[in-house]
Amino acid sequence: MNMLVDGEWRTDAYQTTNEDGAFERGTTSFRDRIEDDPDARFQPEAGRYHLYVCRACPWAHRTLVTRALKGLEDAITVDYVDPYRGEDGWQFTPEKDGCTPDTVNGSDYLREVYVEADPDMTGRVTVPVLWDKQEETIVNNESAEIMRMLDTEFDDVAEHDVDLYPEGYQEDIDEIIEAIYEPINNGVYKAGFADSQAAYDEAVEELFDALDHWDSVLEDQRYLAGDRLTEADIAMFTTLVRFDEVYHTHFMCNHKLIAEYDNLWPYLRDVYTTDGVAETVDIDHIKEHYYTTHPDVSPKRIVPKGPAPDFEAPHDRDELPGGPPADLV
Ligand SMILES: N[C@@H](CCC(=O)N[C@@H](CS)C(=O)NCC(=O)O)C(=O)O
């Protein structure tokens, strides 16, 4: 796989699987924080920060959903890379539908943005990236942390009065985000990128055990942490919405479709139809990215037609206690 080594772009510089054939996700390089505190280096200000995302990426998608639910579209700008990632890594192709130029740094490739932030950078060039236009650097490129910052530090500039990390729920939210990360969010990748039958078997078993568990939790509560939509639902949503279209086929997570689950399926439609969420979902980019970018997995680069689940079909989740934040209804 490709990465930066001492600021130089290198191909085949890192391996994605260990000696047992199991996929291992690399660590994230920029971990600063925006804080609503007058002494903080990075303070929440409208117009100061920028997101670089790929619409196909589930990790980047978390930041787009949070930005939409909070009403931060005017305060935090965003650029969209090409869903196809080739030898040169993420690229800006403004001529393509749903893509933009790099409106902040004018780069052709996202790796240039990383080198701008750290000329000696060694690491993967991933999305999402949270860029500070004032200090001209990357603040953070870890989706869970960006999601938390957008949610908790920007209330003064957010257009919606929405709290996705409410008091009384915080411990549960943190536990759920952590609990779903390995078996579900990363689990689909562990299944798809496994280089051995044993590694695949283990990932798929863990994935479907976890999906079965959360399906039963959602039987009598509307959201993962109870009656309120929270960051935990965003973290689950961006994996579930890709599942039947991509992970089921491309990553061989085909024990079951999400559409076959009694509760996960209406839950997915419930979150999808929450005000602002559907606009963040780009199924064409999602399918193009996965089916064309991983030649080891899909060498012919053919994008399948189906199954096109109807995310807007009515659901009966509003019979359960709670609901989306009042400002979004
Ligand atoms: N830990 C990061 C992971 C982000 C990540 O792996 N993004 C993928 C796209 S889905 C990427 O940019 N991969 C490029 C690469 O690994 O070279 C996060 O959650 O933000």
The ligand as a Gaussian input file, in Angstrom:
#p B3LYP/6-31G(d) Opt

LIG

0 1
 N       -8.595000       6.026000      11.803000
 C       -8.970000       6.739000      10.695000
 C       -9.098000       5.795000       9.485000
 C       -9.423000       6.528000       8.224000
 C       -9.198000       5.641000       7.000000
 O       -8.604000       4.541000       7.077000
 N       -9.687000       6.134000       5.855000
 C       -9.465000       5.396000       4.611000
 C      -10.646000       5.574000       3.656000
 S      -12.068000       4.672000       4.096000
 C       -8.265000       5.960000       3.888000
 O       -8.181000       7.160000       3.718000
 N       -7.366000       5.082000       3.448000
 C       -6.202000       5.456000       2.688000
 C       -4.989000       4.627000       3.049000
 O       -5.072000       3.832000       3.983000
 O       -3.978000       4.784000       2.404000
 C      -10.292000       7.409000      11.002000
 O      -11.196000       6.784000      11.560000
 O      -10.398000       8.582000      10.708000

